[in-house]
Amino acid sequence: MNILLLKTPYGGIYSDFERSLTKGLRQHCTVVDESYNRLKNNRLVSFCSQHHIDWIITFNGYFFSEDEKELFCAGRLPPLAVWLTEDPYYVSASMDILLIATKAWSVDTAAVDFYRQQYQYDHVDFLPLGFEEDWFYPAESSPMYDLVFVGYPYENRVKWLHAIAQNIDFTLAIVGPWRPDQCPPNVYHKATWLAPREIGEFYRQAKIVLNSYRTAHDGIKAISINNRTFDIAASQACQLSEYREGIETFFPNQEIATFTDTPQLLHSVQALLNDSDLRKDHAYSSRQRAHGHRFYDRACTIYKELESM
């Protein structure tokens, strides 16, 4: 089987996702990876013909032009498989792509249920992102920070970190595009996005890594965990996560500590900081659960499903 992994124009983290997925798929089949920007404007058809492409696979696919969508519908391009990694926050855009995709995977089960129940889109399955083992692995040195948070400064996250800072004496590192006025005092702040490999370094330097989620959108309440959940677990860091129903699917025995409100958050942070053995238990057991959730494992699933169609 010959696959064209069409690299999106998004850049950022997607370049890393694409490299990991390409590496995994190449263990099973021939993969040509090429940028959409180089193949758009009528070059996609000839490229697929020249390389005998059986499937085109890409992340989300929101970038296709109307002309290209018509080519898929007319059968002039190989079948399209999309991994909808922004669900359920861009469900409207995903719905548009599902009209032309032959196969799709979504990272949120609530979105999958919506597509299947409301529109009978049975070609969509649940598949969360995985972790890259070259980037996320256990530490060999002692932590530098009591708490690390990586992510965008949504209102609830700013509120939580300020509440912790006001009630607990701790050292904090934040990675992300936070403004100085959004950060608690005396914080180490890396005010930019970092490559996953560098993010892994921060996870390994933390006694606790705080994990949080985006709020619901498009009328669908997200219930699945994010890819950071696996990244942190694979780093063998003690993770304190905002609760989501989907976490129990992958970590059924409370391998990851969770909270639902600010009082629970404060209690959990203090309890974990006070008990190094408890932190180690969470870190070790969550890493064991993370086995089988590498990008390589996701690539195996994708290959098997495409190969069977």
C-alpha positions in Angstrom: 0.0 0.0 0.0 1.2 3.5 -0.9 0.2 6.4 1.3 0.5 10.1 0.7 0.8 11.8 4.1 -0.2 15.3 3.2 1.4 17.7 5.5 -0.9 20.5 6.6 -0.2 24.3 6.2 -0.8 24.7 10.0 2.8 24.2 11.1 3.6 24.2 14.8 2.8 21.0 16.7 1.4 19.4 13.5 4.8 19.2 12.0 5.8 17.0 14.9 2.7 14.9 14.7 3.3 14.4 11.0 6.9 13.2 11.6 5.8 10.7 14.2 2.9 9.4 12.2 5.1 9.0 9.1 7.8 7.2 11.0 5.2 4.8 12.4 3.4 4.1 9.1 6.7 3.4 7.4 7.1 0.3 9.5 4.1 -1.1 7.5 3.9 0.4 4.1 5.4 2.9 1.6 4.8 6.5 2.8 5.4 9.6 0.7 5.2 12.8 2.8 4.6 16.0 1.0 3.4 19.5 1.9 -0.1 20.5 0.8 1.2 23.9 -0.1 3.4 22.3 -2.8 0.7 20.1 -4.2 -2.3 22.4 -4.2 -3.6 24.2 -7.4 -4.1 21.1 -9.5 -0.8 19.3 -8.8 -2.3 16.8 -6.3 -4.0 14.6 -9.0 -0.8 14.2 -11.1 1.3 13.6 -8.0 -0.9 10.8 -6.8 -1.0 9.2 -10.2 2.8 9.4 -10.5 3.4 7.8 -7.1 0.6 5.2 -7.4 -1.0 6.5 -4.2 -3.7 4.3 -2.6 -4.7 6.6 0.3 -4.2 10.2 1.2 -4.0 10.8 4.9 -3.9 14.1 6.7 -4.7 15.9 10.0 -8.1 17.6 10.0 -8.1 18.6 6.3 -9.8 21.9 6.9 -7.5 23.5 4.2 -8.8 21.7 1.1 -10.2 24.0 -1.6 -13.7 23.6 -3.0 -12.2 22.4 -6.3 -10.2 19.7 -4.5 -13.2 18.6 -2.6 -15.0 18.1 -5.9 -12.0 16.0 -7.1 -12.4 13.7 -4.1 -16.1 13.4 -4.7 -15.6 12.6 -8.4 -13.1 9.8 -7.6 -10.3 11.6 -9.4 -8.2 11.5 -6.2 -7.4 8.5 -4.0 -9.7 8.0 -1.0 -9.1 10.4 1.9 -8.5 9.5 5.5 -8.5 12.3 8.1 -7.5 12.4 11.8 -9.7 15.0 13.4 -7.5 16.2 16.2 -9.3 19.5 17.0 -12.6 17.9 17.9 -14.9 18.8 19.4 -13.9 22.4 19.2 -14.2 22.7 15.4 -17.0 20.2 14.7 -18.5 22.4 12.0 -15.3 22.3 10.0 -15.0 18.6 10.7 -18.5 18.0 9.3 -17.5 19.7 6.1 -14.5 17.3 5.7 -16.4 14.2 6.6 -18.5 14.7 3.5 -15.4 13.9 1.3 -13.5 11.6 3.6 -13.7 7.8 3.2 -12.3 7.1 6.6 -11.9 9.4 9.7 -10.8 9.2 13.3 -11.7 11.7 16.0 -9.9 12.4 19.3 -13.1 12.9 21.2 -15.8 10.3 21.8 -18.5 12.9 22.2 -17.8 14.1 18.7 -17.8 10.6 17.3 -21.2 10.0 18.9 -22.5 13.2 17.4 -21.4 12.3 13.9 -22.7 8.8 14.2 -26.1 9.5 15.9 -27.0 12.8 14.2 -25.7 12.2 10.7 -25.1 8.4 10.5 -21.4 8.9 9.7 -20.3 5.4 10.5 -16.9 5.9 8.9 -15.7 7.9 12.0 -14.0 6.1 14.9 -12.4 7.2 18.1 -8.6 7.4 18.1 -6.7 9.6 20.6 -3.3 11.1 19.8 -0.4 9.1 21.2 3.0 10.1 22.6 6.4 10.0 21.0 8.7 7.9 23.0 11.8 9.9 21.8 10.4 13.0 23.5 8.6 11.7 26.6 10.5 9.4 28.9 11.4 9.2 32.6 13.8 11.6 34.3 17.3 10.8 35.4 17.7 13.8 37.8 15.8 15.4 40.7 12.9 17.9 40.0 13.6 21.6 39.8 10.0 22.8 40.2 7.1 21.9 42.5 4.6 22.5 39.8 4.8 22.8 36.0 2.0 23.9 33.7 2.1 23.9 29.9 -0.6 25.5 27.8 -2.6 28.5 26.7 -3.8 30.9 29.4 -7.6 30.1 29.4 -9.5 31.9 32.2 -9.9 28.8 34.4 -6.2 28.0 34.2 -5.2 31.6 35.2 -7.6 31.4 38.1 -6.3 28.0 39.3 -2.7 28.9 39.3 -3.3 32.2 41.1 -5.3 30.3 43.7 -2.5 27.8 44.3 0.0 30.7 44.5 -2.1 32.5 47.1 -2.5 29.4 49.3 0.6 27.2 48.9 4.3 28.1 49.1 5.7 26.5 46.0 7.9 26.9 42.9 6.1 27.2 39.6 7.1 27.0 35.9 4.7 28.0 33.1 5.3 27.3 29.5 3.0 29.2 27.0 2.0 32.6 25.7 0.9 34.0 29.0 1.1 37.8 29.6 3.1 38.9 32.6 -0.1 40.1 34.4 -1.7 36.6 33.9 1.2 34.8 35.7 1.3 34.5 39.5 4.3 36.2 41.2 7.8 34.6 41.3 7.1 32.2 38.5 9.5 30.9 35.9 7.8 31.7 32.6 8.8 30.5 29.2 6.6 32.8 27.2 6.5 30.8 23.9 5.5 27.5 22.5 8.2 24.8 22.6 8.9 21.7 20.6 7.6 18.5 22.3 11.1 17.4 23.1 11.6 20.6 25.1 8.2 20.2 26.8 9.3 16.7 27.9 12.3 18.3 29.7 9.9 20.5 31.7 7.7 17.5 32.6 10.8 15.7 33.9 11.8 18.7 36.1 8.4 18.8 38.0 7.2 17.2 41.2 3.7 17.7 39.8 2.5 18.5 36.3 -0.9 20.2 36.1 -3.1 19.1 33.2 -6.2 21.1 32.1 -8.6 21.1 29.2 -10.2 23.6 26.8 -13.8 24.5 27.4 -16.7 23.0 25.4 -17.5 24.4 21.9 -20.0 23.9 19.1 -22.6 22.8 21.6 -20.7 19.5 22.3 -19.2 18.9 25.7 -15.8 17.2 25.3 -15.3 14.1 27.4 -12.0 12.6 26.1 -8.6 13.2 27.5 -6.0 15.3 25.6 -2.6 14.1 24.3 -0.8 15.8 27.2 -2.3 13.1 29.4 -0.2 10.5 27.7 2.8 12.8 27.3 3.0 13.5 31.0 2.4 9.9 32.0 5.1 8.6 29.6 7.5 11.1 31.2 6.8 9.3 34.5 5.8 12.6 36.1 3.1 12.9 38.8 0.1 14.3 37.0 -2.7 16.2 38.5 -5.4 16.5 35.9 -8.7 18.2 35.7 -11.3 15.4 35.7 -12.8 14.1 32.5 -15.0 11.0 32.2 -12.7 9.7 29.5 -9.7 9.4 31.7 -11.1 6.3 33.3 -10.9 4.5 30.0 -7.2 4.6 30.0 -6.3 5.1 33.7 -9.1 3.1 35.4 -7.4 2.7 38.9 -6.8 6.4 39.7 -3.2 6.2 38.4 -3.7 9.9 37.7 -4.9 12.3 40.5 -7.8 14.4 39.4 -9.8 17.4 40.6 -13.1 19.0 39.7 -13.0 22.4 41.5 -10.6 24.8 43.2 -10.8 23.4 46.7 -10.1 19.9 45.4 -7.2 21.3 43.4 -5.6 23.0 46.4 -6.1 19.9 48.6 -4.5 17.7 45.9 -1.5 19.9 45.3 -0.8 20.2 49.0 -1.2 16.4 49.6 1.1 15.5 46.7 3.7 18.0 47.6 3.7 16.6 51.2 4.0 12.9 50.1 6.9 12.0 47.8 5.9 8.3 47.9 2.4 9.1 46.7 3.9 11.2 43.8 6.2 8.3 42.8 3.3 5.8 42.9 1.2 8.0 40.6 4.1 8.6 38.3 5.2 5.0 38.0 1.7 3.5 37.6 0.6 6.1 35.1 3.7 5.4 33.0 2.8 1.7 33.0 -0.7 2.5 31.7 0.8 4.7 29.0 2.4 1.6 27.3 0.6 0.9 24.0 -0.3 4.5 23.4 2.7 5.6 21.4 2.4 7.3 18.0 3.7 4.0 16.6 0.7 2.2 18.1 -1.7 4.7 16.6 0.1 4.3 13.2 -0.5 0.5 13.5 -4.2 1.0 14.1 -4.5 3.4 11.1 -2.6 1.1 8.8 -4.6 -2.0 9.7 -7.9 -0.1 9.2 -6.9 1.3 5.8 -5.4 -1.9 4.6 -8.7 -3.8 5.4 -10.8 -1.4 3.4 
